[in-house]
Amino acid sequence: MDLGDLTIAVEKFLRDNSLNVVNGLHNMPIFDIPLLGVAQANDPLFERLRADDAVGRLHKLPQDWLVGAKSVLSYFLPFSLEVRKANRPAGLPAIEWLYGRIEGESVNDALRNFLVQLFSEAGYTAVAPCLDERFSVVAGKSNWSERHVAFVAGLGTFSLNRSLITRRGSAGRIGSVVVDAEMTPTPRYYASLDENCSKCGVCVPRCPSQAISEGGKDNTVCGQYIEQMKVLYKPRYGCGKCQTAVPCEAGIPRK
């Protein structure tokens, strides 16, 4: 399978799918042009993710999801300018961002299923781990971290606030599928976990819950704030202030 052809297919999917437009918000598009990357299923970094100082021992390998797995296709879906711009002011999350977070994840799930079907029609078997019945989250850690998988697939590196900074920025959603097709891996253009982060610290005061400091992010504090947003905005929730109005919102910041 050719990554260029897959990119074209995903772009068309997002352009044509009605789920990627919020009718109640002036036909607001949720996602812009995607960014795709590929990792070999036997990449040593997948085993590294199982270390206690990474995701943890619960994290599954590609072969755990699919026997005979050869490749992992990862993608980043950048939020549209409308979603990002609405969330730039300080304070509570914008309604546009909440739709991007919740309805946007419905788009992401639909894309996962689309890719699985696309590989099936080409004669391959694919699995979307986050849609699989074996997928789980324990104590805030999942057994398949889309952000870390994207790092392995050459899409980007982590920021001070633990978002993934890609060439299209950090404001967006991430997904992946594991497939038994042999695909050319995407070269990792970075050497360290946080190479794309300029350490500017702009995201620190942007955080309403003060969960971010120069030392990193307190996921517990962030999670408690998100729970408050669930009560306030039910059935939607989110925040995203650390991903908007920052240098890494829509690209890799200059250092």
Secondary structure, 3 states (H helix, E strand, C coil): CCHHHHHHHHHHHHHHCHHHEEHHHCCEECECCCEEEEEECCCHHHHHCCCCCCCCCCCCCHHHHCCCCCEEEEEEEEECHHHHHHCCCCCCCCHHHHHHHHHHHHHHHHHHHHHHHHHHHCCCCEECHHHCCCCCEECCEECCCHHHHHHHCCCEEECCCCCEEECCECCEEEEEEEECCCCCCCCCCCCCCCCCCCCCCCHHHHCCCCCEECCEECHHHHHHHHHHHHHHHCCCCCCCHHHCCCCCCCCCCCC
